[in-house]
Amino acid sequence: MKKPLTNNIFCVTLAKYAHIYVEAETPQEAMKIAEHWTDEVDDEEFEDSEVGVDSCEAYSHDADSTYMNTIYTQNEAIDVSDYIIRFDEQDPDNPCVGWDMTDQLELDLEG
């Protein structure tokens, strides 16, 4: 029997790493120069790098097809719209309501 869906979705960042060599005076300058060249890095620089888990947001989201395409569970990859339907069928009294913008931080972008 499959584990019931919880609608407790975390955003996990996956990364594929490459190493490039940068001439610079300081590590900060090296990172700035490397950032400038990131679009030029090709598959050879990635060599045999595997995709690895890089980070995870500390708080979860509700499933929302506006911001997500696929949700990965322990047993399967589910299209978000199918996930929402299955979640709602599982517990009709607790429907999936989607993204809640009221929980977001407000940033002063003009400051």
N, C-alpha and C positions, 0 to 999 in steps of 0.2 A: 504494500500500500504506500502510495506517495505521501510525503509530508504535506499538510495543508498549506496553502499560500498565506502569507502573513501581510503582504503589502508594506513590508519594512525594507525599502530598497536603499542600498548604499551605492555611491559613485566611487568606483575603484579605478585608479589611473594605471594603465599598462604602458610600459615603455620598451622600446627597442634601442639599445645603446650602441653608439659608435664612438670611437676615439679619434680625435684629430689633434694635430700638434700645432701650437700657436706660439709665435715669438712675441713676447711682451715683457714689460718691466715688472708687472705685479700680477698676482692671480686675478684680481678684479679686472685689470686691463685685458688679460687673456680671455676671460669670460665674455667681455664686451666684444672683443674681436671675433670670437667663436660664434656669438649670437648673430653677428653680421653675416657670417658665412653659412649658416645652417641650411639655407635653401640649396646650397651647392654640394652638400654631402650626398654622395650616391651610394648605391648598394655595396660597392667594394669596401667602403669605410665601415659598413656594418658587419662585414665578414660573416661569421657564423653566429652572430649575436642572436640569442633567443629572446622572445618577448617575455618580460618579467613583470611582476606586480611591483609598482613603484610607490603608490600611496593610496589612502582611502579617506574620504571625508568622514569626520567624526559624528555626523548626524545623518539620519536617513530621510528619504523622500517617499512620497506616495507615487505609485505608478502613474505616468502621464504620457500619452502618445505625442504630446507637443514637444517634449524634451528628450524622449527616449525612443529607441527603435526595438531593442531586444532586452529582455531580462533573463539573466542566467541563474538557474537554481542548481541545487545539488545534482539533480537528475536530468535537466533539460534546458534548452534555450527556447524561450517563449516570446513570440511577437507581442509587443506591449498591448495591442488591442485585444488579442486573445487572452492575455494575462488578466486584463481588467474584467473581461466577460467571465472567465473562470472564477476569479475572486468574488465577483458579485453573485454568481450562481452558488458558490460555496456558502455564503452568508448574506442573504438578501437584506437582512436588517442592518448590515454594516457595509454600505456600498463604497466602492473606491471613488473618492471625490477628486483626485488629481492634485496637481501642483498648487501649493498654498503660498502665494507671494507675500502674505502678511508676515511670514516667518523670516523674511530676508532682511539683511542689514541695509540701512540706507546710507549711501556714500555721498559725500559732498564732492561732486566732480568739478565744481567751479572754483573750489578753494585752492 
